[in-house]
Amino acid sequence: MGTTGFPDDSDIDIPIDDRDEGERLAHALADRIHMVAVEDSELAQRLVDQLFVGLDRATDGTFREHLDGAARGLADRALAVSSRG
C-alpha cells in the first residue's frame, strides 16, 4: 500500500487502447519465441516460418507488404518454402 492509503497499482499492465493491447501481446509472443530460440534455434525458426505463412494466409497474401529489411527477407524465404510444399 502506498502512503495515500490506496494499493500501489504501478505494476498493473492495463492497456489504454486496443493498439496497446496488441503491442503487449506482440511483445509477449516475441519473448516466448526468444525463450524457445535459446533452447532450440531450429524449432524457433520453424515457428517463425509458420507464423509468417499463417499471417500471409490471414491477410490474403499481403502480409509481406507490411515488412521491410531482414523481416521481409525471412518472410519471403518462408513463403517460398511453403509454396513448394
For each residue, the residues with C-beta under 8 A, 3 or more apart:
1: 5 6 7 8
2: 5 6 7 8
3:
4:
5: 1 2
6: 1 2 9
7: 1 2
8: 1 2 11
9: 6 12
10:
11: 8
12: 9
13: 24
14:
15: 18 20 21 24
16: 20
17: 20 21
18: 15 21 22
19: 22 23
20: 15 16 17 23 24
21: 15 17 18 24 25
22: 18 19 25 26
23: 19 20 26 27
24: 13 15 20 21 27 28
25: 21 22 28 29
26: 22 23 29 30
27: 23 24 30 31
28: 24 25 31 32
29: 25 26 32 33
30: 26 27 33 34
31: 27 28 34 35
32: 28 29 35 36
33: 29 30 36 37 44 47 48
34: 30 31 37 38 44
35: 31 32 38 39
36: 32 33 39 40 43 44 47
37: 33 34 40 41 44 45
38: 34 35
39: 35 36 43
40: 36 37 43 44
41: 37 44 45
42: 45 46
43: 36 39 40 46 47
44: 33 34 36 37 40 41 47 48
45: 37 41 42 48 49
46: 42 43 49 50
47: 33 36 43 44 50 51
48: 33 44 45 51 52 74 78
49: 45 46 52 53 74 77 78 81 82
50: 46 47 53 54 78
51: 47 48 54 55
52: 48 49 55 56 63 64 74 75 78 79
53: 49 50 56 57 78 79 82
54: 50 51 57 58
55: 51 52 58 59 63
56: 52 53 59 61 62 63 64 75 79
57: 53 54 60 61
58: 54 55 63
59: 55 56 62 63 66
60: 57
61: 56 57
62: 56 59 65 66
63: 52 55 56 58 59 66 67 75
64: 52 56 67 72 75 76 79
65: 62
66: 59 62 63
67: 63 64 71 72 75
68: 71 72
69: 72 73
70: 73 74
71: 67 68 74 75
72: 64 67 68 69 75 76
73: 69 70 76 77
74: 48 49 52 70 71 77 78
75: 52 56 63 64 67 71 72 78 79
76: 64 72 73 79 80
77: 49 73 74 80 81
78: 48 49 50 52 53 74 75 81 82
79: 52 53 56 64 75 76 82 83
80: 76 77 83 84
81: 49 77 78 84
82: 49 53 78 79 85
83: 79 80
84: 80 81
85: 82
